[in-house]
Structure formats: C-alpha cells, structure tokens
Amino acid sequence: MKCGTRSLAVLGALALSAMGLVPAAWAADGGQADSEQPQSGAVQPAQPAQPSAPASSAQSGEERPGLVDTPIPDIQAVGEGDDSAMVGATVTTLGVVTAAYPAGESGLGATLDGYTIQTPGSGGAWEPGRTRSDGLFVYAGNKGEIPAPGTCVRVTGTVGEFPATSAKGNPQSLTQLAATSVSKVEGCQAPTPVPATRVPTPEEAEALESMLLAPQGTWTITDNYQTNQYGTLTLTPGEAPLRSATDVVAPGQTARDYEAANAARAIALDDGTNTNLQKGAATEAAYAYLANGSPARVGYHVAFTKPVVLEPRHGSFVFQPTSMVAGHPDRSPVTITGERPSAPTVGGDTRVATFNVLNYFSDLGVDEAGCKGYPDRKGTFVTAKKCKVRGAFSREAFANQEAKIVSAINALDADVVALEEIENPVAVGVGTDRDASLARLVEALNKDAGGGTWAYVPSPEAVPEAEDVIRVAFIYKPATVAPVGPSLIHDDPAFTGLARQPLAQEFARVTTERSAPATFVVIANHFKSKGSVPEGAPAGNVDSGDGQGNANAIRVAQAASLASFAARFSDKPTLLVGDFNSYSQEDPIKALEAAGWERVSGAGEASYVYAGRSGSLDHVFANAAAKPLLAGVTSWAVNAQESIAFEYSRAGMNAHLAVEADNPYRSSDHNPELIGLTLLGGDAPAPTPSTEPSAAPTTEPSAAPSRAAPASSRKAPTRAGTASGLARTGADAGPAIGIGILLAAIGGGLILASRRLRHRG
C-alpha cells in the first residue's frame, strides 16, 4: 500500500488567458500541456460553526415586486480578498430559489441547511464583462423554512462568509445571507443556467458564485477516492483523466507548470451535503454516484442532465447538485458511462506478469494479541491497524481479499507472475517459514484453476538478515515454465532497512520442441515509497516540490544498485519488473534507462491513481537480449481506476454496497502489467531445468488462514541474525543503514540527489 501527501498541490486554478470566453458558452479547453492503509480516507476540513438562525424565519403572506432591495450583485461585490464588501450588514434582497438543502434531510448530519437564490431573469449567455455574481446562498439554520425551488422570495438577513474569514486553510469562502425574515413574491422571471464547457477560472468562478450552470459536452472522472466518504467525484472536461505530471514531463518547473494546468482543469461534483458517509446514519444512505454495477471508475465519461450550482466548499469551487443526492441517487444531475475492462491479451507463447497485491497476509489481526482494526459500519474489524501484521483482520475479510486476488491472477493467464507485498512471516515475527503466505496463495489459486496449475519459487537457503514484513516473490505454471536453479536475492545496503530486496529467477520454457532462446530471467522489485523520509537519511530525500516526492535519492541509489546487480545477466534475456514507486519521467527511471535498460511499458497507460492523477509506478524494463523476444506489453486497468469502496478493506461500510468478492476489480490499489514473450520456434534445444527448483504446495487450502500456514518441504532459510521489519506501511521508512556509504559509492553523493524532489501521492 502507498502513503504520501498530495503531489504538487496547487492552491486554486490558474487564470489561463488562452481559455478565451465566447458569448454563448465558455470555449472548450485546448487540451493538456505536452505530454498504505491505502490512501486511508483523506479527512475533509472541519466545518466551522454556521451563524445562528431563527427557529422559524419565514413570514406568511406574499409580496409583489417593486420594493427597494439590495441587488444580489451588490451583496456579492468583493471587498477584502474574495469576501463581500458588505460583510456584517443587514440587507433585504430579491431572488428566485434555484436549489434547496433542508437541514437533517434523510436523517443525515452536516447538511447544507439552506438554499440558493438568483436574480430574477439572470443567467444565460456568459457576459464577458461580468465581475459580480447574481447568485447567493441563504442560510436557514436547523429549523428555518426552505422554500421550494422556483419560488421567488424576498429575504432579509445579515451578510457573512462561510467559513468565516478567520478560518484557516480555506482560501475560498461562500458569501451567504443568514435569514431573519423571508416572504414570497409573485411575478419573477426564472433565471437561466449559464452554459459551461470547461472549468471556470478563479475570477470567473467568483463572478458566478452560487449561480446555476449547465456543464456542456463530455466530462471525465479523474478522481473517485472520496466518493464513498464525502460523495464527491472530481471531473475534468474532455475524454481522458488528468495525468501525473512526472509521468509525462520532467521533474522541476515543467512538472509544476503541468500540474498547475491540471489543477485548472479539475472540479469536484459534490452530493449536496457535507456529511461523512462513513459514520452514523449516513452509512445507511445510498451513495450518490456509486453502486454495484455502476462503479464510477476513473476514466468513465460524465454527461450533465440537470443544471448545478457553482459554489465554494472546503476552499475550492464545486459543482453542487440543486438538491441532496446522498441517499437519493435518483436525483443525480449526471449520467455516467463506461465499462470495466476484461483481462488483456498479449502476443507470444510465454506470458510474464507483475502484480502488487496490497498486503496479502495469511496471518491475521484477529490472531494477534492486542491487535485492533479498522471497523465497518457495525463495528466489526476488517483490516489490521498498527499491528505486527497488515492486511485483513478477520477471516471473512481475508476470504474476500484472497478471492479477488485469485480471480485477478487467474484471469491474467500468465505463466510467471512476480508478486509484490506478500507477507514475510519471519520478518513479521509470527512464523519460521518465509514462504508460508506465498504457499497459501498458491493453494487458493490451484483451488480455483485446478490442482497443480500453479507452484511457487521457494526462498533460497540464504536470505538477508534484515528484511521488510512484506516481500517480493514468484509463482509460475509448471506446465509451461520451470525455474532454472535457485532464486537470488540482491542483498545490498541500498535496500537494507529501506525497501524490499530485489529477487531474480531464471526460467526455462517447458517444451518438447526446439526453442531459441529457451530461458529468460525476471527480477522482481519494490522500491522505497514516496510517502516518508527515513530517519537519518541524507540530503536529497526530503520532498522538494519538483514532483518526485520523498526519498527520491534513495530510489535513485536503488536503481543504480539494481542495474549493477542485473548486469550479471546481460547475456540472457532479462526483464526488470515491479513497483518502482517512480513515475515514468523521474530520476530513478532515467537512471535505469541510462544504464542500458529500455522501459517497454507505459505508452499512456496508468498503473496507479493518486490525488486525481493517473500514472505508472509499475514498470517493465528489458535488456538488449530480451527486446527481440517481446511480443507485447500492456497494463490491465482492473484496480487503480476503481473506487476504494470496492476494495475488501471497505466491506460493510455502506448498507447499499455489497462486497464483490466474485470479481477481480479493486483486488489491489495497483494494476498488474502483462508481458508477452516469443520463446518457441528457434533452432537451439531447450536447456534442462534443475529438478528441484521449487516447492509445489498441496492443492487443497486450509479451512481458514492461521499461523500454521502450509510450509515448504525444504529447511527454513539460514540467516546471519534476527530479521527486522520496516515501518508500518509497506513503503515507509526504517533506519537508514549504511546510507552515507551508499551515496558516496554511487557517485559523490548522487548527482541526481540535488534535483528538487516531490512525492507521488
């Protein structure tokens, strides 16, 4: 799992002059610039207290237009910052109700408790000279009357900002009127939504605050991480999600500019409430935009069927539905279209995959003394929380996790799979068999695919003294490939106490025919994450804001060490695969390319989604001997684009969303990569593989995961001392053992360490 802060966060959007305006609608954007508890529930800003409102603010009776009122645009005239110049003043104004949000609707807390009004007859075509809005939010309080949309009202109240100007961390506030009296008025002309084909600039948004908008054309979901917690979908105009800057352009100012353009093209579609949908009565309410069979994936297209209100919430402008959609998905202002992709195919006769399986631990929190967990809506622990073990807490949760992983791996139809984030029971301190969890997974795979379909590559006799609690591993299909000799762990100071040591294994294609070449090498990797800086790490590892995140110099050192290790296989077709925790244009990837490795994955695909940006942290590299054998490389978008709501860890969080344990979608937070190789048909005979390279587990799994996971038939690996684990997130830091010696050894403190750093999300 990954942790970290938002990548290249940009406050507000850029006022891009190139995005000109046209009378009937905003011009379409010209396009993007050139080209562990997983993200565990980012917390929404705390809601400042709203001003008090009378228990019953509406006055009976109706009035006719003609009284002297303060026009809404005068109330919206900006004074200090983006606040109204009339803050604190008592005014009377006239408007037509365009949206209504009753307090406590459907039993939810943190409702918006008010309504929006708009100047009668306003809206329609954009006015190029507009600087003041014709819309205004009216705060009615817990018991105030909420007039029905379409009603014309005269409202008296005090002008204020929400949050108040003293609130921290909220650069954008909502101008509102705390109503003290409300009366109905007849004869008002209805306002017209303003058409919009793109995200308004900050200046435009201020001039349209609380007005009706009619977004036009196709929009795309670029983030769905908070959809199951705060009901938001982040959208961008056009037909593709936003890309991670350093997956497209070089780190530094170019990446900062790219991300600024990204921020200008993103806006959230809210659900008409501030409610945390993972607490209390809200867990019984249907999600606004998520359902079984309607996953609202990143990349799905959105079309607006109803107008929305443009208003600032939580420091930025959002598209707000005109009524609360949380608990009422039938009120949604959009239609969402797309299809979950089936497993891809690649050419060749031999397929290799790499897959980060998100903390697959067969040892469970329920069996660890004192271990607590993250609960579902009924208080049942689902995943372990700050325990020795990670992953599933209960047997039911483990069964859900395992079923999804098994479904995904078997659907890939690979002959060899390099796995990341497999439990290392020895490093965890719960067992003596390093391969116990790996064996358990193979049992489950064979139960689904048929006995003997899969086997695993056993640990070598000697393993590193200090290892992480998660490891990399290989599984394979004995009918098509066989390991040649034992695996080899790259035990190097670049990885010790910092990340998972790389694992190399040579495989031979099993065939009665002649083949050339018949063997190939795969090296599995899982580099240090972007989320933290190891204690005692030297300069060059703190996030500098260039897009590469924390620990970039450590990852560069790991890339250099890996390249040196892999050079011993230069005469054999060799692939470097795995989770490199680096986007495509970042320094560690460039270091491997400079060492002669060609990155053959990517091409616009994305193995990971973070903070609404899609990019690839998982890569495939080939050496010169492997390149001619490649018949295809692709990524299966089975996980990263899915809402975390469908992950096993979120099971039972909402009464209306069932666990989908019968399919592979959101089996992890990373997408697997699939490589096709052509090994058969040559003139050279296949070498004979060693007869005892692997341990084939029993074909029947145990009834439930436990400490007594199936052990391989070999002896436990020997080690020079007691194993030590890393910090709690599979990518977080431990002590930086030998890091100073390492940095000096690879080139005077790492030339690349001086580059400015930034994190993945």
C-alpha positions, 0 to 999 in steps of 0.5 A: 500500500502507498502513503504520501501527501498530495503531489504538487498541490496547487492552491486554486486554478490558474487564470489561463488567458488562452481559455478565451470566453465566447458569448454563448458558452465558455470555449472548450479547453485546448487540451493538456500541456505536452505530454498504505492503509491505502490512501486511508480516507483523506479527512475533509476540513472541519466545518466551522460553526454556521451563524445562528438562525431563527427557529422559524424565519419565514413570514406568511403572506406574499409580496409583489415586486417593486420594493427597494432591495439590495441587488444580489450583485451588490451583496456579492461585490468583493471587498477584502480578498474574495469576501463581500464588501458588505460583510456584517450588514443587514440587507433585504434582497430579491431572488428566485430559489434555484436549489434547496438543502433542508437541514437533517434531510434523510436523517443525515448530519452536516447538511447544507441547511439552506438554499440558493437564490438568483436574480430574477431573469439572470443567467444565460449567455456568459457576459464577458464583462461580468465581475459580480455574481447574481447568485447567493446562498441563504442560510436557514439554520436547523429549523428555518423554512426552505422554500421550494425551488422556483419560488421567488422570495424576498429575504432579509438577513445579515451578510457573512462568509462561510467559513468565516474569514478567520478560518484557516486553510480555506482560501475560498469562502461562500458569501451567504445571507443568514435569514431573519425574515423571508416572504414570497413574491409573485411575478419573477422571471426564472433565471437561466443556467449559464452554459459551461464547457470547461472549468471556470477560472478563479475570477470567473468562478467568483463572478458566478458564485452560487449561480446555476450552470449547465456543464456542456459536452463530455466530462471525465472522472479523474478522481473517485477516492472520496466518493464513498466518504464525502460523495464527491467525484472530481471531473475534468472536461474532455475524454481522458483523466488528468495525468501525473505530471512526472509521468509525462514531463520532467521533474522541476518547473515543467512538472509544476507548470503541468500540474498547475494546468491540471489543477485548472482543469479539475472540479469536484461534483459534490452530493449536496451535503457535507456529511461523512458517509462513513459514520452514523446514519449516513452509512445507511444512505445510498451513495450518490454516484456509486453502486454495484454495477455502476462503479464510477471508475476513473476514466468513465465519461460524465454527461450533465442532465440537470443544471448545478450550482457553482459554489465554494466548499472546503476552499475550492469551487464545486459543482453542487447538485440543486438538491441532496443526492446522498441517499437519493441517487435518483436525483443525480444531475449526471449520467455516467458511462463506461465499462470495466475492462476484461483481462488483456491479451498479449502476443507470444507463447510465454506470458510474464506478469507483475502484480502488487497485491496490497498486503496479502497476509495469511496471518491475521489481526484477529490472531494477534494479541492486542491487535485492533482494526479498522471497523465497518459500519457495525463495528466489526474489524476488517483490516489490521491497524498498527499491528505486527501484521497488515492486511485483513483482520478477520477471516471473512475479510481475508476470504474476500481479499484472497478471492479477488486476488485469485480471480485477478491472477487467474484471469491474467493467464500468465505463466510467471507472475512476480508478486509484490507485498506478500507477507514475510512471516519471519520478518513479521515475527509470527512464523519460521517459514518465509514462504508460508503466505506465498504457499497459501496463495498458491493453494487458493489459486490451484483451488480455483484453476485446478490442482497443480496449475500453479507452484511457487519459487521457494526462498533460497537457503540464504536470505538477508538478515534484515528484511521488510514484513512484506516481500517480493516473490514468484509463482509460475505454471509448471506446465509451461515454465520451470525455474532454472536453479535457485532464486537470488536475492540482491542483498545490498545496503541500498535496500537494507532497512529501506525497501524490499530486496530485489529477487531474480529467477531464471526460467526455462520454457517447458517444451518438447520442441526446439526453442531459441532462446529457451530461458529468460530471467525476471527480477522482481522489485519494490522500491522505497515509497514516496510517502516518508523520509527515513530517519537519518537519511541524507540530503536529497530525500526530503520532498522538494516540490519538483514532483518526485516526492520523498526519498527520491535519492534513495530510489535513485541509489536503488536503481543504480544498485539494481542495474549493477546487480542485473548486469550479471545477466546481460547475456540472457534475456532479462526483464526488470519488473515491479513497483518502482514507486517512480513515475515514468519521467523521474530520476530513478527511471532515467537512471535505469534507462541510462544504464542500458535498460529500455522501459517497454511499458507505459505508452499512456497507460496508468498503473496507479491513481493518486490525488486525481492523477493517473500514472505508472509506478509499475514498470517493465524494463528489458535488456538488449537480449530480451527486446527481440523476444517481446511480443507485447506489453500492456497494463490491465486497468482492473484496480487503480481506476476503481473506487476504494469502496470496492476494495475488501478493506471497505466491506460493510461500510455502506448498507447499499454496497455489497462486497464483490468478492466474485470479481477481480476489480479493486483486488489491489490499489495497483494494476498488474502489467502483462508481458508477452514473450516469443520463446518457441520456434528457434533452432537451439534445444531447450536447456534442462531445468534443475529438478528441484527448483521449487516447492509445489504446495498441496492443492487443497487450502486450509479451512481458514488462514492461521499461523500454521500456514502450509510450509515448504518441504525444504529447511527454513532459510539460514540467516546471519541474525534476527530479521527486522521489519520496516515501518508500518506501511509497506513503503515507509521508512526504517533506519537508514543503514549504511546510507552515507556509504551508499551515496558516496559509492554511487557517485559523490553523493548522487548527482541526481540527489540535488534535483528538487524532489516531490512525492507521488501521492 
